[in-house]
């Protein structure tokens, strides 16, 4: 697959592209969009439209999805991407990472996971940036978390080893060494021999719709598949998630999915369904308070559109989370107001 690169600069404005020159490129800060299902084009348009109208200071130089890269801000300008509350915990990027580093956003799928193709594009583009600005991926690439302790990118905060592997893959690409798909697959290991070809069990090495369905259930049950998500490939990550689920629920943690594991999964998901968050009725907007707002905030957080604390106050964070949800699922109704159409869209996703 050839990575596409497009330049669609955001218009100069106070909030998402101030047009100020930076101090040079001393590093790259990697982010994630926190908008499940949004494409690079969605994010670019958000920074050039809704974000500006909302008077929200935010931005990034580039955004990557499974198709390629969109350049949003020239690399010799600053972007408001990594200086939350005036923090900069990386000495190399002092005094302000907005002025000393390029910010790159990574798109996530509807389950909040990083797609394989997006990862591959990030490796390619990371190598391009490292070569262009004479950077060492191992010492000059940072997570947003490293700079300000923000939970971003969430999948690499939860899995620091995944970020280390990403840097190694970029370094290998820089040296024109073949990256043996380490970004998307673990090193091959001998497959265990199934007891029977049609024994109805799922184990490492299996592929297909049944594996994908299992992975989706594991995610719903709260197990982590941070690198590959529901890709239909029963690899090491899925095996570890199965073992974790089995151990958590008192089963033999052998990593093989059979009738006992499936029966326990049905119980777990049934219990979760009964405790499913109810969405409020009516219209809610910025300034509203109360239990209905709490219901909305719980639903937004469950859908990975983080709005912060569930405090019953429809403030800036809640309004922004609603806008980000609408940007993905109601692109023609992005107003930050919770109403009938937004409720229906959220019910579908929940």
Backbone torsions as a table, in degrees:
resi	resn	phi	psi	omega
1	UNK	NA	131.8	178.6
2	UNK	-92.3	127.0	179.9
3	UNK	-73.6	127.1	177.3
4	UNK	-86.1	141.6	175.3
5	UNK	-126.7	127.2	179.5
6	UNK	-128.1	144.1	174.8
7	UNK	-108.2	114.9	176.5
8	UNK	-136.5	79.3	-175.1
9	UNK	-64.6	138.1	172.1
10	UNK	-67.5	142.6	178.2
11	UNK	-64.6	143.9	178.4
12	UNK	-61.2	126.6	-180.0
13	UNK	-156.2	170.3	-174.4
14	UNK	-66.9	-30.2	-166.1
15	UNK	-101.2	-37.8	-174.3
16	UNK	-119.8	-12.3	173.5
17	UNK	-153.7	85.7	-175.6
18	UNK	-69.9	-14.8	177.4
19	UNK	79.9	11.6	-179.6
20	UNK	-83.9	144.9	178.9
21	UNK	-76.7	146.1	179.3
22	UNK	-93.4	-174.8	-178.0
23	UNK	-97.0	12.8	-174.8
24	UNK	107.0	168.2	-176.7
25	UNK	-102.6	108.9	-179.6
26	UNK	-107.8	-3.5	179.9
27	UNK	-177.6	175.4	176.5
28	UNK	-125.7	129.6	177.3
29	UNK	-107.3	124.9	-176.2
30	UNK	-98.9	132.9	-177.3
31	UNK	-126.1	172.6	166.8
32	UNK	-129.5	157.8	-169.0
33	UNK	-75.3	-22.9	-176.6
34	UNK	59.9	20.0	176.9
35	UNK	-125.9	86.6	-175.9
36	UNK	-54.1	129.3	177.2
37	UNK	89.4	-10.4	-179.2
38	UNK	-73.3	141.8	177.1
39	UNK	-91.7	170.7	176.1
40	UNK	-59.4	-37.6	178.8
41	UNK	-65.8	-40.8	176.0
42	UNK	-56.3	-46.9	-176.8
43	UNK	-66.9	-43.0	179.0
44	UNK	-60.0	-45.7	-179.5
45	UNK	-66.5	-33.0	177.0
46	UNK	-62.1	-46.5	-179.1
47	UNK	-68.5	-22.0	179.9
48	UNK	-98.5	0.5	-176.5
49	UNK	-139.0	-88.1	-174.2
50	UNK	-55.4	-43.9	-177.6
51	UNK	-62.2	-38.3	179.1
52	UNK	-68.8	-45.9	-179.9
53	UNK	-63.6	-28.6	178.9
54	UNK	-82.0	-4.9	-179.5
55	UNK	58.1	44.6	-178.9
56	UNK	-107.3	126.2	178.7
57	UNK	-80.9	110.2	-179.2
58	UNK	-164.8	164.8	178.2
59	UNK	166.1	-179.8	176.3
60	UNK	-166.0	160.4	179.6
61	UNK	-79.4	-38.4	-175.3
62	UNK	-139.9	157.0	174.7
63	UNK	-136.8	137.5	-174.4
64	UNK	-121.5	135.1	170.3
65	UNK	-130.9	-164.6	-175.8
66	UNK	-69.6	-17.0	179.8
67	UNK	-88.9	-34.8	-177.4
68	UNK	161.6	-148.1	-172.8
69	UNK	-121.1	138.8	169.4
70	UNK	-115.7	125.0	177.8
71	UNK	-86.6	119.1	-174.1
72	UNK	-104.8	-29.3	-178.7
73	UNK	-139.3	134.8	178.2
74	UNK	-57.0	146.5	-175.8
75	UNK	-72.4	-10.4	176.5
76	UNK	-94.8	9.2	175.8
77	UNK	-115.2	161.1	177.1
78	UNK	-82.3	159.0	171.3
79	UNK	-136.2	143.2	179.9
80	UNK	-82.4	82.6	-173.1
81	UNK	-127.1	-21.1	-172.6
82	UNK	-153.8	58.4	176.4
83	UNK	-146.4	44.8	-177.1
84	UNK	-59.2	127.5	178.1
85	UNK	51.5	36.1	176.3
86	UNK	59.3	36.4	179.2
87	UNK	-103.6	140.9	171.4
88	UNK	-149.7	101.7	-173.6
89	UNK	-97.7	9.6	176.4
90	UNK	-112.9	112.1	-175.0
91	UNK	-56.5	-37.5	-177.2
92	UNK	-61.6	-25.4	-176.8
93	UNK	-103.3	5.0	177.5
94	UNK	-58.1	150.4	0.2
95	UNK	-90.4	-7.4	-172.7
96	UNK	-154.7	112.8	-176.4
97	UNK	-62.6	-22.9	176.9
98	UNK	-62.8	-27.7	-177.4
99	UNK	-97.5	-11.3	-171.9
100	UNK	-123.5	-1.8	-176.1
101	UNK	-141.9	152.9	172.8
102	UNK	-85.4	137.3	176.7
103	UNK	-104.0	126.9	-179.6
104	UNK	-122.1	124.3	178.1
105	UNK	-93.3	136.9	175.7
106	UNK	-110.3	126.5	178.9
107	UNK	-76.3	151.1	179.1
108	UNK	-122.9	157.3	-179.2
109	UNK	-79.9	-177.6	-173.9
110	UNK	-65.3	-16.2	177.3
111	UNK	-95.6	6.8	179.1
112	UNK	80.2	16.7	-176.8
113	UNK	-106.0	159.6	177.3
114	UNK	-89.0	118.1	-179.7
115	UNK	-69.1	153.1	179.3
116	UNK	-56.9	-47.0	-176.6
117	UNK	-64.5	-36.4	177.4
118	UNK	-65.1	-42.2	177.7
119	UNK	-60.4	-45.6	-179.7
120	UNK	-61.3	-42.2	178.0
121	UNK	-64.2	-35.9	178.5
122	UNK	-65.6	-38.8	177.1
123	UNK	-63.2	-47.1	-179.7
124	UNK	-60.9	-47.2	-176.6
125	UNK	-71.9	-34.3	176.4
126	UNK	-60.3	-41.6	177.9
127	UNK	-64.9	-37.8	178.5
128	UNK	-62.7	-44.3	179.5
129	UNK	-66.5	-42.7	-179.2
130	UNK	-60.8	-43.0	-179.9
131	UNK	-67.6	-42.9	-176.5
132	UNK	-65.9	-38.4	-174.4
133	UNK	-109.8	14.5	177.0
134	UNK	55.2	51.1	-178.6
135	UNK	-108.1	150.3	173.6
136	UNK	-101.3	114.7	-177.7
137	UNK	-54.8	-33.4	-176.3
138	UNK	-70.4	-27.0	-177.3
139	UNK	-117.8	-14.6	-173.4
140	UNK	-115.5	2.2	175.1
141	UNK	-103.7	135.7	-176.1
142	UNK	-137.3	150.2	168.1
143	UNK	-81.7	153.1	172.6
144	UNK	-53.4	-36.7	179.1
145	UNK	-58.2	-38.6	-178.7
146	UNK	-64.2	-31.3	-175.4
147	UNK	-84.6	-42.8	-172.5
148	UNK	-129.2	-2.2	-175.5
149	UNK	70.1	16.7	173.3
150	UNK	-74.8	146.0	-178.6
151	UNK	-75.4	73.5	-173.0
152	UNK	-156.9	131.2	-12.5
153	UNK	-68.4	132.5	-172.9
154	UNK	-56.4	-37.9	-177.2
155	UNK	-68.6	-29.3	178.0
156	UNK	-90.9	-16.6	170.8
157	UNK	-73.0	-41.1	178.1
158	UNK	-71.6	-25.9	-175.4
159	UNK	-133.0	75.5	-179.4
160	UNK	-56.6	-33.2	179.8
161	UNK	-63.7	-30.3	177.7
162	UNK	-64.3	-37.8	178.6
163	UNK	-70.7	-38.6	176.9
164	UNK	-62.0	-39.5	177.9
165	UNK	-65.4	-39.4	177.6
166	UNK	-58.7	-46.3	-179.8
167	UNK	-62.9	-39.1	178.0
168	UNK	-64.7	-38.8	179.3
169	UNK	-65.4	-39.7	177.3
170	UNK	-64.8	-43.5	179.6
171	UNK	-60.7	-39.9	178.1
172	UNK	-65.1	-39.8	179.1
173	UNK	-63.9	-38.3	179.3
174	UNK	-60.5	-35.9	-178.1
175	UNK	-87.5	7.8	-178.0
176	UNK	60.9	24.8	174.3
177	UNK	-84.3	142.7	180.0
178	UNK	-66.3	129.4	174.8
179	UNK	-89.3	110.4	-172.8
180	UNK	-75.7	52.1	179.4
181	UNK	54.3	27.2	-179.6
182	UNK	-65.0	-21.0	179.6
183	UNK	-72.9	-17.5	-177.0
184	UNK	-129.1	-13.7	-179.6
185	UNK	-140.2	141.7	172.7
186	UNK	-71.5	167.8	177.9
187	UNK	-61.7	129.6	-175.5
188	UNK	-56.7	139.9	175.2
189	UNK	-126.5	156.0	178.9
190	UNK	-57.5	135.4	179.5
191	UNK	-77.4	135.8	174.3
192	UNK	-67.6	142.7	-179.2
193	UNK	-76.2	125.4	178.5
194	UNK	-67.7	149.9	178.7
195	UNK	-61.1	-41.7	176.6
196	UNK	-142.1	151.6	-179.7
197	UNK	-64.3	-33.9	-177.8
198	UNK	-118.8	40.5	-176.2
199	UNK	-76.3	-4.9	177.4
200	UNK	80.8	3.7	179.4
201	UNK	-92.2	156.7	174.1
202	UNK	-118.5	134.2	-176.7
203	UNK	-150.2	172.4	-179.1
204	UNK	-54.8	132.3	-178.0
205	UNK	106.1	-21.6	178.1
206	UNK	-74.2	153.2	179.0
207	UNK	-142.4	159.7	173.8
208	UNK	123.4	-176.1	-176.5
209	UNK	-58.4	-36.4	-179.3
210	UNK	-64.9	-38.4	177.9
211	UNK	-67.6	-43.1	179.2
212	UNK	-61.2	-41.6	178.5
213	UNK	-62.0	-41.1	177.2
214	UNK	-62.1	-45.2	-179.1
215	UNK	-61.8	-40.2	178.0
216	UNK	-63.3	-38.2	177.4
217	UNK	-66.6	-41.6	178.7
218	UNK	-60.0	-42.3	179.2
219	UNK	-64.0	-44.1	179.0
220	UNK	-62.6	-32.1	-179.3
221	UNK	-79.6	-5.6	175.9
222	UNK	101.5	3.9	177.4
223	UNK	-80.5	157.2	-172.9
224	UNK	-102.0	130.3	169.6
225	UNK	-128.9	67.5	-167.3
226	UNK	-68.3	-25.2	-174.1
227	UNK	-96.5	-42.1	-171.4
228	UNK	-112.7	-21.7	179.9
229	UNK	64.1	-154.1	-179.2
230	UNK	-86.9	82.7	-175.1
231	UNK	-104.7	1.7	179.3
232	UNK	76.9	10.9	-177.4
233	UNK	-121.0	112.7	-177.3
234	UNK	-80.4	84.2	179.4
235	UNK	-101.1	-163.2	-177.9
236	UNK	-60.8	-40.6	-178.0
237	UNK	-62.7	-43.8	178.8
238	UNK	-66.0	-40.1	178.6
239	UNK	-59.8	-43.2	179.6
240	UNK	-65.8	-36.9	178.4
241	UNK	-66.5	-39.3	177.1
242	UNK	-63.6	-45.4	178.5
243	UNK	-60.1	-41.9	-179.7
244	UNK	-63.5	-42.4	178.8
245	UNK	-63.5	-45.3	-178.6
246	UNK	-62.6	-45.0	-179.7
247	UNK	-65.2	-38.5	-178.4
248	UNK	-64.3	-27.7	-174.3
249	UNK	-114.9	23.5	171.1
250	UNK	73.8	23.1	178.3
251	UNK	-102.0	165.7	175.0
252	UNK	-67.1	119.7	-174.6
253	UNK	-85.9	74.3	-179.3
254	UNK	-101.8	-4.0	178.7
255	UNK	76.9	6.8	178.8
256	UNK	-108.4	128.9	-174.7
257	UNK	-92.4	116.7	-179.5
258	UNK	-134.6	-166.2	-175.2
259	UNK	-58.2	-40.9	-178.8
260	UNK	-65.8	-42.2	178.5
261	UNK	-65.6	-41.0	-179.6
262	UNK	-64.8	-41.6	179.4
263	UNK	-63.1	-40.9	177.9
264	UNK	-66.4	-38.4	178.1
265	UNK	-61.1	-41.9	179.3
266	UNK	-61.0	-39.9	177.4
267	UNK	-63.9	-44.0	-178.2
268	UNK	-63.7	-47.0	-178.5
269	UNK	-69.4	-33.2	176.9
270	UNK	-64.5	-41.2	178.5
271	UNK	-65.9	-39.8	178.2
272	UNK	-64.9	-38.4	-178.9
273	UNK	-63.5	-37.7	-180.0
274	UNK	-67.6	-28.3	180.0
275	UNK	-97.6	17.2	-178.2
276	UNK	-59.1	140.0	-177.0
277	UNK	-69.0	128.9	176.3
278	UNK	-86.6	136.0	179.5
279	UNK	-87.9	143.5	-179.7
280	UNK	-73.4	156.7	175.5
281	UNK	-94.8	169.8	177.0
282	UNK	84.1	-165.9	-177.8
283	UNK	-112.8	133.1	177.0
284	UNK	-127.1	141.4	-179.9
285	UNK	-147.5	174.2	-178.5
286	UNK	-54.0	130.7	-178.9
287	UNK	105.9	-20.5	179.3
288	UNK	-73.2	155.0	179.5
289	UNK	-141.4	159.3	173.0
290	UNK	125.7	-172.4	-176.1
291	UNK	-64.0	-35.7	179.1
292	UNK	-62.4	-38.4	178.5
293	UNK	-66.1	-38.3	177.4
294	UNK	-61.8	-42.1	177.8
295	UNK	-58.6	-44.9	179.9
296	UNK	-62.8	-44.3	-178.1
297	UNK	-63.7	-40.1	177.5
298	UNK	-61.7	-42.5	180.0
299	UNK	-65.4	-41.9	179.5
300	UNK	-61.4	-44.9	180.0
301	UNK	-65.9	-37.3	178.9
302	UNK	-65.7	-31.3	179.5
303	UNK	-86.1	7.3	178.0
304	UNK	72.8	15.6	172.0
305	UNK	-100.3	79.4	-169.3
306	UNK	-58.5	127.6	177.1
307	UNK	-119.4	11.3	178.1
308	UNK	85.7	-149.5	-176.1
309	UNK	-65.5	143.3	175.3
310	UNK	-85.9	84.5	-173.2
311	UNK	-112.4	0.3	179.0
312	UNK	76.5	13.9	-179.5
313	UNK	-114.9	119.2	179.9
314	UNK	-83.1	81.4	-178.3
315	UNK	-102.3	-158.6	-176.2
316	UNK	-62.3	-41.0	-177.0
317	UNK	-67.6	-40.4	179.1
318	UNK	-67.6	-43.1	178.9
319	UNK	-61.3	-41.5	-179.4
320	UNK	-66.4	-38.8	178.6
321	UNK	-64.0	-40.3	177.2
322	UNK	-63.4	-42.4	178.7
323	UNK	-61.1	-43.0	-178.5
324	UNK	-66.0	-37.7	176.1
325	UNK	-64.1	-46.4	-179.1
326	UNK	-63.3	-35.4	-179.0
327	UNK	-59.5	-34.7	-178.9
328	UNK	-85.6	-44.5	-169.9
329	UNK	-107.8	-15.4	177.0
330	UNK	-138.6	63.6	-172.2
331	UNK	-61.2	-16.8	179.8
332	UNK	-100.1	10.2	-179.8
333	UNK	-142.5	55.0	-177.9
334	UNK	-95.5	91.3	-178.5
335	UNK	-129.9	-1.8	179.7
336	UNK	74.2	9.9	-179.6
337	UNK	-108.3	130.1	179.0
338	UNK	-85.9	119.1	179.7
339	UNK	-142.1	-161.4	-174.0
340	UNK	-59.8	-45.7	-177.6
341	UNK	-67.0	-41.4	178.7
342	UNK	-64.7	-39.7	178.8
343	UNK	-60.4	-46.8	-179.5
344	UNK	-60.9	-42.6	-179.3
345	UNK	-65.1	-38.5	179.9
346	UNK	-70.3	-39.5	178.7
347	UNK	-60.2	-39.3	179.5
348	UNK	-63.5	-41.1	-178.7
349	UNK	-75.0	-33.8	177.9
350	UNK	-69.5	NA	NA
